[in-house]
Amino acid sequence: MAIRMNKKNTKAKKVIKKIITPVTSSKKKAAEPEKNFKIAKSKFVEAVGRRKVAIARVRIYEGQGDFVINNSLVSEYFAGVRNAPSVYMKPFELTGTKGKFSVTAKINGSGVAAQLEAFVNGLAKALVAFNPEFRTFLKPAGLLTRDDRMKETRKMGMGGKARRKRQSPKR
């Protein structure tokens, strides 16, 4: 409640301000249906794969099932990456275990392409943890080595970019 003075009449008027609260609807999002994935709940092997800033925590379960990444199917998650199915199935093709495992992964950080490479690195490490003989197939293919190339850090006084040269003063 506020009091306003009117200059002409010099009478005080009472002004009541209404506070409007937004109405919250109790409806749940209908666009997001519950997803039921087929994952074999047997023993699992866990490994961590990395690329740039992306970190993938991968679990492989014995038995047939789905590939689930961050609560979505792997084909949906990596839909924007070219040739993604051939990339993430490569560890299974090299070891001859295609269709024998179900996979779950939690991935965060970096972009989708780097997340795919981190996922493949984690898959290969998990397969080696499951059976150490798989190392002979995965190591020559380069799937067990972590690609340590990172984005170059920005330097002070360089105009915002990492490799930009300093501006030389002319006057």
GUTORFI-319772 format. One line per field, with one value per atom (N, C-alpha, C, O): atom name; x, y, z; residue in three letters. Coordinates in steps of 0.02 Angstrom, whole numbers, plus 50000, padded with zeros to 5 digits. Layout:
residues N
site CA,...;
px X,...;
py Y,...;
pz Z,...;
code ALA,...;
END
This chain:
residues 171
site N,CA,C,O,N,CA,C,O,N,CA,C,O,N,CA,C,O,N,CA,C,O,N,CA,C,O,N,CA,C,O,N,CA,C,O,N,CA,C,O,N,CA,C,O,N,CA,C,O,N,CA,C,O,N,CA,C,O,N,CA,C,O,N,CA,C,O,N,CA,C,O,N,CA,C,O,N,CA,C,O,N,CA,C,O,N,CA,C,O,N,CA,C,O,N,CA,C,O,N,CA,C,O,N,CA,C,O,N,CA,C,O,N,CA,C,O,N,CA,C,O,N,CA,C,O,N,CA,C,O,N,CA,C,O,N,CA,C,O,N,CA,C,O,N,CA,C,O,N,CA,C,O,N,CA,C,O,N,CA,C,O,N,CA,C,O,N,CA,C,O,N,CA,C,O,N,CA,C,O,N,CA,C,O,N,CA,C,O,N,CA,C,O,N,CA,C,O,N,CA,C,O,N,CA,C,O,N,CA,C,O,N,CA,C,O,N,CA,C,O,N,CA,C,O,N,CA,C,O,N,CA,C,O,N,CA,C,O,N,CA,C,O,N,CA,C,O,N,CA,C,O,N,CA,C,O,N,CA,C,O,N,CA,C,O,N,CA,C,O,N,CA,C,O,N,CA,C,O,N,CA,C,O,N,CA,C,O,N,CA,C,O,N,CA,C,O,N,CA,C,O,N,CA,C,O,N,CA,C,O,N,CA,C,O,N,CA,C,O,N,CA,C,O,N,CA,C,O,N,CA,C,O,N,CA,C,O,N,CA,C,O,N,CA,C,O,N,CA,C,O,N,CA,C,O,N,CA,C,O,N,CA,C,O,N,CA,C,O,N,CA,C,O,N,CA,C,O,N,CA,C,O,N,CA,C,O,N,CA,C,O,N,CA,C,O,N,CA,C,O,N,CA,C,O,N,CA,C,O,N,CA,C,O,N,CA,C,O,N,CA,C,O,N,CA,C,O,N,CA,C,O,N,CA,C,O,N,CA,C,O,N,CA,C,O,N,CA,C,O,N,CA,C,O,N,CA,C,O,N,CA,C,O,N,CA,C,O,N,CA,C,O,N,CA,C,O,N,CA,C,O,N,CA,C,O,N,CA,C,O,N,CA,C,O,N,CA,C,O,N,CA,C,O,N,CA,C,O,N,CA,C,O,N,CA,C,O,N,CA,C,O,N,CA,C,O,N,CA,C,O,N,CA,C,O,N,CA,C,O,N,CA,C,O,N,CA,C,O,N,CA,C,O,N,CA,C,O,N,CA,C,O,N,CA,C,O,N,CA,C,O,N,CA,C,O,N,CA,C,O,N,CA,C,O,N,CA,C,O,N,CA,C,O,N,CA,C,O,N,CA,C,O,N,CA,C,O,N,CA,C,O,N,CA,C,O,N,CA,C,O,N,CA,C,O,N,CA,C,O,N,CA,C,O,N,CA,C,O,N,CA,C,O,N,CA,C,O,N,CA,C,O,N,CA,C,O,N,CA,C,O,N,CA,C,O,N,CA,C,O,N,CA,C,O,N,CA,C,O,N,CA,C,O,N,CA,C,O,N,CA,C,O,N,CA,C,O,N,CA,C,O,N,CA,C,O,N,CA,C,O,N,CA,C,O,N,CA,C,O,N,CA,C,O,N,CA,C,O,N,CA,C,O,N,CA,C,O,N,CA,C,O,N,CA,C,O,N,CA,C,O,N,CA,C,O,N,CA,C,O,N,CA,C,O,N,CA,C,O;
px 50042,50000,50044,50090,50031,50071,50026,49967,50054,50016,50045,50105,50001,50022,49992,49934,50032,50008,49991,50032,49933,49912,49928,49905,49967,49990,49933,49935,49884,49830,49784,49768,49763,49714,49746,49714,49808,49846,49810,49818,49771,49739,49779,49807,49782,49818,49771,49714,49796,49757,49791,49853,49751,49778,49778,49727,49836,49843,49860,49907,49821,49833,49864,49834,49923,49956,49939,49943,49918,49902,49964,49998,49977,50034,50005,49965,50027,50003,50054,50112,50032,50077,50062,50004,50114,50102,50069,50086,50022,49985,50027,50044,50042,50080,50031,49986,50041,49998,50027,50088,49983,50005,50012,50022,50008,50015,50089,50131,50103,50172,50182,50134,50245,50260,50237,50260,50194,50168,50214,50209,50259,50303,50358,50388,50371,50426,50398,50385,50388,50361,50415,50475,50392,50441,50474,50441,50538,50576,50595,50625,50578,50596,50649,50637,50707,50762,50775,50765,50797,50813,50887,50930,50901,50970,50975,50937,51023,51033,51062,51118,51025,51047,51088,51068,51144,51190,51252,51250,51307,51368,51391,51380,51424,51446,51519,51546,51549,51618,51615,51581,51651,51647,51715,51767,51715,51776,51761,51703,51814,51806,51846,51905,51814,51848,51848,51801,51902,51907,51931,51968,51909,51933,51918,51861,51968,51962,51935,51968,51877,51848,51792,51763,51776,51722,51744,51799,51700,51712,51653,51596,51668,51617,51627,51679,51577,51579,51536,51475,51569,51537,51531,51579,51473,51462,51439,51394,51471,51448,51421,51453,51362,51329,51330,51322,51339,51336,51263,51218,51252,51185,51163,51187,51116,51092,51050,51015,51054,51013,51028,51060,51004,51010,51075,51106,51094,51148,51115,51084,51122,51089,51141,51187,51134,51179,51137,51093,51150,51113,51038,51003,51012,50941,50910,50851,50949,50922,50962,51019,50933,50967,51027,51027,51077,51139,51128,51161,51082,51068,51036,51047,50997,50967,51018,51020,51060,51108,51161,51178,51186,51237,51208,51242,51146,51113,51147,51146,51176,51207,51278,51306,51308,51377,51377,51341,51418,51422,51458,51508,51432,51460,51467,51512,51425,51429,51420,51457,51371,51363,51425,51441,51459,51519,51575,51618,51575,51628,51617,51664,51555,51545,51538,51541,51528,51526,51594,51602,51644,51710,51743,51771,51740,51770,51739,51773,51673,51639,51655,51661,51663,51680,51751,51763,51797,51866,51874,51915,51835,51840,51793,51797,51747,51700,51645,51619,51628,51576,51515,51479,51502,51445,51380,51369,51336,51272,51275,51225,51332,51339,51336,51336,51334,51334,51280,51260,51256,51215,51257,51296,51248,51292,51251,51200,51275,51248,51307,51362,51295,51348,51320,51264,51360,51345,51401,51460,51384,51435,51420,51363,51473,51464,51527,51581,51520,51576,51588,51572,51618,51639,51581,51524,51597,51546,51528,51556,51482,51456,51509,51512,51550,51601,51654,51676,51675,51723,51691,51726,51627,51592,51590,51595,51582,51582,51650,51654,51704,51771,51784,51817,51760,51767,51728,51751,51669,51627,51662,51662,51692,51727,51788,51802,51824,51881,51860,51893,51805,51778,51754,51764,51723,51701,51760,51758,51813,51872,51904,51925,51909,51938,51895,51922,51829,51785,51790,51788,51798,51806,51872,51874,51925,51989,51983,52013,51945,51935,51894,51904,51848,51808,51850,51846,51891,51934,52001,52003,52055,52120,52148,52193,52123,52147,52124,52154,52072,52047,52097,52091,52144,52194,52234,52252,52247,52287,52251,52283,52185,52146,52135,52135,52125,52105,52165,52158,52222,52280,52307,52320,52316,52341,52292,52313,52228,52178,52177,52145,52212,52217,52157,52146,52118,52058,52071,52030,52129,52144,52185,52190,52213,52253,52208,52162,52221,52182,52211,52271,52170,52192,52197,52145,52258,52267,52269,52287,52251,52250,52192,52135,52209,52159,52157,52201,52107,52102,52157,52168,52190,52244,52216,52164,52250,52225,52237,52284,52195,52201,52255,52261,52293,52346,52326,52284,52356,52341,52370,52426,52333,52358,52360,52391,52328,52329,52265,52254,52224,52164,52109,52067,52108,52053,52065,52032,52111,52123,52187,52228,52194,52251,52316,52369,52312,52373,52378,52423,52334,52335,52397,52417,52426,52486,52465,52410,52512,52499,52498,52535,52457,52455,52512,52523,52550,52606,52583,52550,52601,52579,52621,52682,52587,52621,52634,52682,52593,52601,52611,52619;
py 49941,50000,50062,50068,50106,50167,50228,50224,50284,50347,50394,50407,50419,50466,50534,50540,50584,50652,50680,50677,50707,50739,50813,50845,50841,50910,50961,51013,50946,50993,50997,51052,50941,50941,50936,50951,50917,50905,50857,50860,50812,50759,50695,50682,50658,50594,50540,50535,50500,50444,50379,50373,50332,50266,50223,50218,50194,50151,50081,50072,50033,49963,49926,49924,49898,49861,49787,49757,49759,49688,49648,49663,49598,49554,49493,49455,49485,49429,49373,49382,49315,49258,49213,49203,49187,49143,49078,49049,49056,48995,48936,48930,48891,48832,48776,48761,48746,48691,48626,48616,48583,48519,48465,48406,48486,48438,48422,48467,48360,48339,48345,48346,48347,48353,48290,48235,48300,48244,48227,48173,48273,48263,48213,48185,48201,48157,48092,48088,48041,47978,47939,47950,47895,47854,47806,47776,47799,47756,47692,47694,47637,47572,47541,47527,47532,47504,47433,47416,47392,47323,47319,47323,47311,47306,47244,47235,47201,47140,47158,47183,47144,47161,47104,47073,47090,47039,47076,47135,47040,47074,47122,47110,47175,47225,47242,47230,47271,47296,47369,47390,47410,47482,47509,47484,47561,47595,47667,47686,47708,47779,47796,47778,47829,47851,47927,47959,47956,48028,48051,48016,48112,48146,48220,48238,48263,48334,48344,48325,48374,48384,48334,48333,48292,48243,48184,48157,48163,48105,48058,48077,47994,47943,47888,47855,47877,47822,47766,47772,47712,47660,47596,47576,47565,47499,47451,47467,47392,47341,47282,47260,47259,47204,47143,47150,47083,47023,47010,47018,46992,46979,47033,47089,47013,47060,47114,47103,47173,47229,47292,47289,47348,47412,47448,47432,47496,47542,47607,47641,47624,47682,47732,47716,47794,47848,47906,47931,47926,47981,47974,48022,47915,47898,47908,47926,47896,47894,47842,47826,47817,47766,47797,47857,47756,47781,47808,47855,47779,47803,47872,47912,47887,47954,48004,48061,47982,48028,48052,48111,48006,48024,48030,48014,48053,48058,48111,48104,48163,48215,48201,48239,48147,48131,48082,48032,48098,48058,47992,47991,47937,47869,47849,47810,47873,47857,47782,47755,47748,47677,47634,47589,47649,47611,47626,47583,47687,47706,47672,47643,47675,47646,47570,47538,47539,47466,47435,47374,47477,47451,47408,47356,47426,47381,47312,47262,47308,47244,47203,47142,47237,47201,47173,47118,47212,47189,47129,47085,47128,47074,47016,46964,47025,46972,46963,46908,47015,47012,47053,47077,47061,47101,47067,47009,47102,47074,47035,47006,47033,46995,47038,47012,47104,47149,47202,47220,47225,47286,47339,47323,47402,47455,47512,47532,47539,47603,47650,47628,47714,47763,47829,47848,47864,47933,47976,47966,48022,48063,48136,48157,48175,48247,48283,48253,48346,48387,48386,48338,48440,48448,48442,48452,48427,48422,48349,48304,48339,48272,48228,48168,48255,48215,48191,48133,48234,48215,48166,48123,48173,48126,48057,48007,48054,47989,47955,47895,47993,47964,47943,47892,47980,47961,47897,47854,47891,47832,47770,47717,47776,47720,47700,47641,47750,47736,47699,47653,47720,47687,47616,47572,47606,47539,47492,47435,47515,47474,47455,47398,47504,47490,47441,47399,47447,47401,47330,47281,47324,47258,47226,47165,47265,47239,47218,47168,47256,47238,47173,47134,47164,47103,47042,46990,47049,46995,47025,47058,47015,47045,47022,47055,46968,46945,46991,46991,47031,47078,47134,47169,47144,47197,47190,47240,47128,47116,47140,47155,47144,47167,47243,47276,47269,47340,47387,47444,47366,47410,47430,47489,47383,47405,47451,47491,47445,47488,47558,47603,47568,47634,47653,47712,47605,47620,47626,47653,47602,47606,47668,47685,47701,47761,47822,47831,47862,47923,47978,47991,48010,48065,48127,48154,48149,48201,48271,48319,48279,48347,48387,48365,48444,48487,48554,48570,48594,48662,48704,48699,48744,48786,48840,48871,48852,48902,48972,48985,49018,49089,49122,49108,49167,49202,49275,49303,49303,49372,49420,49409,49471,49523,49505,49539,49451,49429,49445,49419,49487,49508,49455,49456,49410,49362,49294,49247,49288,49223,49192,49226,49127,49091,49106,49114,49110,49119,49187,49197,49231,49297,49336,49331,49373,49412,49478,49502,49505,49570,49625,49621,49675,49730,49778,49798,49794,49839,49911,49928,49954,50025,50063,50058,50101,50139,50211,50242,50238,50307,50309,50364;
pz 50000,50000,50000,50041,49956,49950,49952,49933,49974,49976,49924,49922,49880,49828,49842,49861,49830,49839,49770,49724,49763,49702,49709,49756,49663,49669,49664,49696,49624,49614,49675,49698,49699,49753,49822,49872,49826,49887,49934,49995,49906,49945,49937,49883,49988,49985,49959,49981,49911,49884,49903,49901,49921,49937,49873,49838,49859,49801,49825,49864,49804,49825,49765,49711,49776,49723,49729,49783,49674,49674,49654,49605,49692,49677,49641,49669,49580,49540,49542,49524,49565,49567,49507,49490,49476,49419,49441,49493,49402,49418,49395,49336,49441,49424,49408,49447,49351,49332,49358,49358,49378,49406,49352,49367,49289,49235,49224,49224,49215,49200,49125,49087,49105,49034,48997,49012,48950,48912,48853,48824,48836,48779,48795,48749,48859,48878,48906,48966,48864,48889,48928,48918,48971,49007,48959,48916,48968,48923,48959,49013,48930,48957,48912,48854,48941,48903,48926,48985,48879,48896,48912,48868,48977,49000,49043,49090,49026,49064,49132,49137,49185,49253,49282,49332,49251,49276,49301,49315,49306,49329,49274,49215,49295,49247,49260,49314,49208,49212,49195,49148,49234,49226,49206,49227,49164,49143,49127,49116,49126,49111,49049,49043,49001,48941,48938,48961,48910,48907,48839,48804,48820,48760,48769,48783,48760,48774,48845,48893,48852,48918,48931,48985,48882,48888,48931,48923,48976,49018,49011,49020,48994,48986,49037,49037,49080,49127,49097,49093,49077,49038,49080,49113,49076,49106,49052,49014,49049,49003,49044,49091,49024,49057,49010,48950,49039,48998,48979,49020,48917,48892,48843,48844,48800,48749,48780,48830,48750,48775,48735,48682,48761,48727,48746,48797,48705,48720,48743,48702,48806,48835,48857,48895,48833,48853,48879,48843,48940,48972,48964,48945,48977,48973,48904,48898,48852,48784,48745,48763,48693,48652,48617,48601,48605,48576,48505,48485,48468,48400,48401,48356,48453,48460,48485,48463,48532,48564,48514,48513,48473,48424,48354,48305,48348,48283,48239,48178,48269,48229,48207,48168,48231,48213,48154,48154,48106,48046,48060,48095,48034,48042,48115,48131,48158,48229,48243,48284,48212,48228,48212,48250,48158,48143,48191,48204,48220,48268,48335,48363,48362,48429,48428,48481,48369,48366,48351,48353,48336,48317,48371,48354,48437,48487,48488,48499,48477,48478,48415,48419,48358,48296,48299,48275,48329,48333,48380,48368,48433,48482,48468,48500,48420,48403,48455,48463,48490,48542,48525,48569,48461,48440,48460,48442,48497,48519,48583,48603,48617,48679,48742,48797,48733,48790,48782,48727,48840,48841,48877,48922,48857,48880,48909,48881,48965,48990,49001,49018,48990,48997,49020,49002,49059,49078,49050,49068,49007,48974,48988,48984,49003,49010,48987,48986,48971,48950,48875,48841,48850,48781,48731,48750,48668,48616,48602,48633,48556,48542,48510,48525,48465,48432,48482,48479,48527,48579,48628,48654,48641,48684,48653,48689,48587,48553,48560,48573,48551,48558,48630,48641,48679,48749,48763,48801,48733,48742,48714,48746,48655,48624,48666,48674,48692,48735,48798,48820,48828,48887,48872,48913,48814,48793,48787,48811,48754,48744,48811,48821,48856,48922,48962,48998,48956,48991,48962,49000,48897,48867,48889,48900,48895,48919,48993,49013,49033,49103,49108,49154,49061,49059,49040,49072,48988,48964,48942,48890,48979,48961,48894,48867,48866,48800,48744,48690,48756,48705,48692,48641,48737,48729,48665,48634,48644,48583,48521,48470,48523,48465,48467,48415,48528,48535,48535,48512,48561,48565,48497,48486,48449,48383,48345,48303,48360,48328,48357,48330,48413,48444,48486,48498,48507,48546,48621,48657,48644,48715,48733,48792,48684,48698,48703,48662,48753,48763,48720,48723,48680,48639,48683,48703,48699,48749,48720,48755,48656,48628,48657,48655,48684,48716,48681,48640,48697,48671,48703,48764,48663,48690,48734,48719,48790,48838,48813,48774,48835,48815,48858,48917,48827,48862,48875,48840,48926,48944,48892,48868,48875,48830,48757,48717,48739,48669,48631,48577,48658,48622,48622,48577,48669,48676,48645,48665,48598,48565,48593,48622,48583,48611,48573,48604,48506,48467,48432,48391,48449,48417,48440,48498,48394,48412,48445,48435,48483,48514,48461,48412,48471,48424,48439,48496,48387,48400,48392,48343,48439,48434,48382,48380,48340,48287,48310,48287,48354,48376,48450,48478;
code MET,MET,MET,MET,ALA,ALA,ALA,ALA,ILE,ILE,ILE,ILE,ARG,ARG,ARG,ARG,MET,MET,MET,MET,ASN,ASN,ASN,ASN,LYS,LYS,LYS,LYS,LYS,LYS,LYS,LYS,ASN,ASN,ASN,ASN,THR,THR,THR,THR,LYS,LYS,LYS,LYS,ALA,ALA,ALA,ALA,LYS,LYS,LYS,LYS,LYS,LYS,LYS,LYS,VAL,VAL,VAL,VAL,ILE,ILE,ILE,ILE,LYS,LYS,LYS,LYS,LYS,LYS,LYS,LYS,ILE,ILE,ILE,ILE,ILE,ILE,ILE,ILE,THR,THR,THR,THR,PRO,PRO,PRO,PRO,VAL,VAL,VAL,VAL,THR,THR,THR,THR,SER,SER,SER,SER,SER,SER,SER,SER,LYS,LYS,LYS,LYS,LYS,LYS,LYS,LYS,LYS,LYS,LYS,LYS,ALA,ALA,ALA,ALA,ALA,ALA,ALA,ALA,GLU,GLU,GLU,GLU,PRO,PRO,PRO,PRO,GLU,GLU,GLU,GLU,LYS,LYS,LYS,LYS,ASN,ASN,ASN,ASN,PHE,PHE,PHE,PHE,LYS,LYS,LYS,LYS,ILE,ILE,ILE,ILE,ALA,ALA,ALA,ALA,LYS,LYS,LYS,LYS,SER,SER,SER,SER,LYS,LYS,LYS,LYS,PHE,PHE,PHE,PHE,VAL,VAL,VAL,VAL,GLU,GLU,GLU,GLU,ALA,ALA,ALA,ALA,VAL,VAL,VAL,VAL,GLY,GLY,GLY,GLY,ARG,ARG,ARG,ARG,ARG,ARG,ARG,ARG,LYS,LYS,LYS,LYS,VAL,VAL,VAL,VAL,ALA,ALA,ALA,ALA,ILE,ILE,ILE,ILE,ALA,ALA,ALA,ALA,ARG,ARG,ARG,ARG,VAL,VAL,VAL,VAL,ARG,ARG,ARG,ARG,ILE,ILE,ILE,ILE,TYR,TYR,TYR,TYR,GLU,GLU,GLU,GLU,GLY,GLY,GLY,GLY,GLN,GLN,GLN,GLN,GLY,GLY,GLY,GLY,ASP,ASP,ASP,ASP,PHE,PHE,PHE,PHE,VAL,VAL,VAL,VAL,ILE,ILE,ILE,ILE,ASN,ASN,ASN,ASN,ASN,ASN,ASN,ASN,SER,SER,SER,SER,LEU,LEU,LEU,LEU,VAL,VAL,VAL,VAL,SER,SER,SER,SER,GLU,GLU,GLU,GLU,TYR,TYR,TYR,TYR,PHE,PHE,PHE,PHE,ALA,ALA,ALA,ALA,GLY,GLY,GLY,GLY,VAL,VAL,VAL,VAL,ARG,ARG,ARG,ARG,ASN,ASN,ASN,ASN,ALA,ALA,ALA,ALA,PRO,PRO,PRO,PRO,SER,SER,SER,SER,VAL,VAL,VAL,VAL,TYR,TYR,TYR,TYR,MET,MET,MET,MET,LYS,LYS,LYS,LYS,PRO,PRO,PRO,PRO,PHE,PHE,PHE,PHE,GLU,GLU,GLU,GLU,LEU,LEU,LEU,LEU,THR,THR,THR,THR,GLY,GLY,GLY,GLY,THR,THR,THR,THR,LYS,LYS,LYS,LYS,GLY,GLY,GLY,GLY,LYS,LYS,LYS,LYS,PHE,PHE,PHE,PHE,SER,SER,SER,SER,VAL,VAL,VAL,VAL,THR,THR,THR,THR,ALA,ALA,ALA,ALA,LYS,LYS,LYS,LYS,ILE,ILE,ILE,ILE,ASN,ASN,ASN,ASN,GLY,GLY,GLY,GLY,SER,SER,SER,SER,GLY,GLY,GLY,GLY,VAL,VAL,VAL,VAL,ALA,ALA,ALA,ALA,ALA,ALA,ALA,ALA,GLN,GLN,GLN,GLN,LEU,LEU,LEU,LEU,GLU,GLU,GLU,GLU,ALA,ALA,ALA,ALA,PHE,PHE,PHE,PHE,VAL,VAL,VAL,VAL,ASN,ASN,ASN,ASN,GLY,GLY,GLY,GLY,LEU,LEU,LEU,LEU,ALA,ALA,ALA,ALA,LYS,LYS,LYS,LYS,ALA,ALA,ALA,ALA,LEU,LEU,LEU,LEU,VAL,VAL,VAL,VAL,ALA,ALA,ALA,ALA,PHE,PHE,PHE,PHE,ASN,ASN,ASN,ASN,PRO,PRO,PRO,PRO,GLU,GLU,GLU,GLU,PHE,PHE,PHE,PHE,ARG,ARG,ARG,ARG,THR,THR,THR,THR,PHE,PHE,PHE,PHE,LEU,LEU,LEU,LEU,LYS,LYS,LYS,LYS,PRO,PRO,PRO,PRO,ALA,ALA,ALA,ALA,GLY,GLY,GLY,GLY,LEU,LEU,LEU,LEU,LEU,LEU,LEU,LEU,THR,THR,THR,THR,ARG,ARG,ARG,ARG,ASP,ASP,ASP,ASP,ASP,ASP,ASP,ASP,ARG,ARG,ARG,ARG,MET,MET,MET,MET,LYS,LYS,LYS,LYS,GLU,GLU,GLU,GLU,THR,THR,THR,THR,ARG,ARG,ARG,ARG,LYS,LYS,LYS,LYS,MET,MET,MET,MET,GLY,GLY,GLY,GLY,MET,MET,MET,MET,GLY,GLY,GLY,GLY,GLY,GLY,GLY,GLY,LYS,LYS,LYS,LYS,ALA,ALA,ALA,ALA,ARG,ARG,ARG,ARG,ARG,ARG,ARG,ARG,LYS,LYS,LYS,LYS,ARG,ARG,ARG,ARG,GLN,GLN,GLN,GLN,SER,SER,SER,SER,PRO,PRO,PRO,PRO,LYS,LYS,LYS,LYS,ARG,ARG,ARG,ARG;
END
